[in-house]
Each structure stands twice: as C-alpha cells, then as structure tokens.
Amino acid sequence: MSAAIEEAFFKVLVVGDGAVGKTSMCTQITTQEFFSDYNLTVGCDFFIKRFYVNNVSVTLQLFDIGGQDQFQKLRKAFAGGAKGIFLAYDITRRDSFYNLEQWYESVKDDLDPRAPKFLIATKTDLSELSEVWNEDIETFKETLTYDAYFETSSFIGEGVNEAFEAMGKMLLSRYDKDEYSKSAQKMKFLEGAHRGIQN
C-alpha cells in the first residue's frame, strides 16, 4: 500500500487596482489560457490551483479581489484567514504601483502575520511602455517590505508559474504541518475558476 500523499491548503489574496491583470494571472495559472476581453471583477472571484512542492500536494485558494473603489468596504470580509498575498501592479500604469501601499493597508489587519508578500509586475510584454523603473521597486522596499518580486506576463505566460510555485514553497516553510494539513482535510475544491461574489 502506497503512503498517503501529504496535503496542504492555503488561502492567498491577489490584490491591486482594477485592470492590472489579476484575473488574467489567475486564469493563466489555473487554465493556461489568456483572454483579451475580461470583465472587471465584481467584488471577488476565486480560483483553485493545485501543484506539488517536495512531494506535498499544495492547494492555493486564490481570492481575486475587485480593484474598484466601490468594493473597498468588502475587502476585509474577503481577506480574513489569508496566509499569503500577491500585490499586483501594471508596469504601464505608475499609479497602480504606488496604490499598492493603500491596498496592503486595507487588508493587512486580516492577514496572518507570517503571510508571505509577493510583489508582482504584470504586462511585462509591454516593457517599452513601462512607467515603473528598478529604482522605484528598490525604493518601495522602504515603504513595504516584500518577500519576493516577480515580473510576469499572462499574455505570453512568463513568470506566472514561477511566482505561484515560489509562493507554495514559502507557505510550506512558514506554516506548521498541523496548520495546513487540517485545513486541507476540511476543504475540497475543484481546480480552476469559480463564481464571482456579488455585492
């Protein structure tokens, strides 16, 4: 009889301004597809991604939180119990980069103190239009200490897998087996995209 596969379950937030590419990133990692005509997320959508890290079956429940101002009051409701966070900005929109501090402030009280924070640059296939430079990213560390930085393009599939796999590894290193295995036993999901949560 083969040994039972160890399972781990983590809730992870994906936050940032509207239209920065959060839903594209989540769709790319779960279905390997890219659509050019996404509708803006209303409230919150969630996605499920499963993969293996060192023989552990890791399940990430990704909460893609709508970036529009009218959903600001709902953010705390979606953030509770999150074990990690992706802070996403569009390299062609400088404002989306500087708004990340406000995004983090809006959810930080509901994040686990050990939650890994990953800074995610999106739309790097449009690098010739970039409004955010390396100096900005280095300076941002003084405002918000993050654990890792990834440049991604959901359009060409660049950097997305690497960012999510790195998140899985860091989550396993920061949380005890008893914490993530109990959650895994209680929560059963199908991989992919799931319904939006409407206001």
Secondary structure, DSSP 8 states (H G I E B T S, - for coil): -----EEEEEEEEEE-STTSSHHHHHHHHHHS---S------SEEEEEEEEEETTEEEEEEEEEE--SGGGGGGHHHHHTTB-EEEEEEETT-HHHHHTHHHHHHHHGGGB-TT--EEEEEE-GGGGGG----HHHHHHHHHHS--SEEEE-BTTTTBSHHHHHHHHHHHHHHHS-HHHHHHHHHH----SEEEEEE--
